[in-house]
């Protein structure tokens, strides 16, 4: 039953400290340990980082800073802190000037912030209690995809890089317990991420408690930890690899990346002593993965990403890729148009069929990339119950290809094209004399490839 | 690297084994004792590296650890001086006082070090009070302990509050319990009559054992016992 061989795949603490941490030179470690130096080096090569508002090295700088003028969207952190200690995240302004709401819901005022800065300067949060300095930076705008996954802070993606190749990753979600911080040590939730697709796999809370469900604040219910797709996955990996070029002398390290709503991936921190719990939420061993890329000479960022994708991708990765491949459509396609609830279609020829729980009718449609919006024949729209007065969204002035000017009603339509659901607005035109009663405009063709093959 | 260490340790063992009859019944130690050095002090001194070795073995192979390597060693010495029960009571009292004083002092929003100094005031008064009470009660006698065990205990309590502040309460409790466990183990080892005799009779053997164990542990890159439990969840069931 008990098989020690199974444990050989894992990177243990002893081996990390004795073998792998020695691959980081003291210079690289020095840069990585200081959030300020990391930020500087990363900015030089153009890697995105949260905007620096101020840096305090002495007490009088803290005292003289115009705290009251700060908008309610900033983070105070120690330059050499570790494990997320000593970080205050402010979400918004409070009722009075000089008062803010923290991420955990409590209030802070200028006095508290000054006192906290002072404690940082004294070295309360630095390694060995050495004097430290304070960073004041802008809090990033959380990507909407992540907004639902946490109530308290900014989720980030930790990527472990060895020999320039991303070997493992996890999505870290702050919880109430972790006080808005994304560190597992503090009680955050970590979800393993497939390297090929950026889809989550397994989850842990804190340093080892397995979790299978997390709370979705958007849907207001528990959701499974697996199957959450991280947006801009490739860009995240590229950002991680670019850090390598900015900080010399790192061989085995981790990088924490957040997704900004507007600016895309930004690097929060580079960690020269990454933790080992990432192996538990991925249910995979770091050691086995690192052995695979140990001797490879990595030629480029693309090479590194391909290596990571094909060596460390989960079994489901291929299926996902197949699904995501752009679908090819012909210039004439059959679409299935949804019939509004409770409406009896006035069609004699085409039968109503079922698409899932909806009633649909098959309609022949012509692809026209010259048109922006799709259009539907007036008669057909009436027969399908789409032109009922309450369904008309608005009227718009159109100029047809024949030079006619007309105000056309625009109605909401749901249809399926090649099995993909499209919810859109369609204008109603007179297509009485035309062979196809539905015209597919380019607005609804996103993600499709149009084949010019003769039918 | 591993091979060199093994060869070196084997060489050391052989060397001392061949030399040990000469050093056995060590004349040096006998002379030191007759000259007035206390036997207990010699035992403590020679056992110190062995204690530290014990702590490192526990850390790297079992995965049980306290605050670094010296704090558990020092607390072990302190416990063997005060007696385990008395030492634990002393520590419990100091810890209680420092937690309570921190609760009060936190409200004052003072600088970090003045807070520590003020905490020390509470502790000093508290320990003094405890000494007075214990002489009155005549239960566990901690009235005549020296200042050093008290200092070590304060150090441990201080580590506790620091870890609790900087990391978490759970981590602090875990590390403090680890330290106390290791220290109790060490104190038991030090108080064992057999061990003292071995140290006095074969001091070189103690040194050889320490060197060999540390060379071996120092090269160990395998899994720790506690990690087996930790990584069990990371194994995929087929």
Interface residues (C-beta under 8 A of the other chain):
Chain A: X4 X6 X7 X10 X12 X13 X14 X15 X18 X19 X83 X85 X86 X111 X115 X118 X119 X122 X124 X125 X185 X186 X187 X204 X207 X208 X210 X279 X280 X282 X283 X284 X285
Chain B: X60 X63 X109 X111 X112 X113 X165 X166 X167 X168 X219 X220 X221 X222 X223 X224 X227 X228 X230 X231 X233 X234 X235 X236
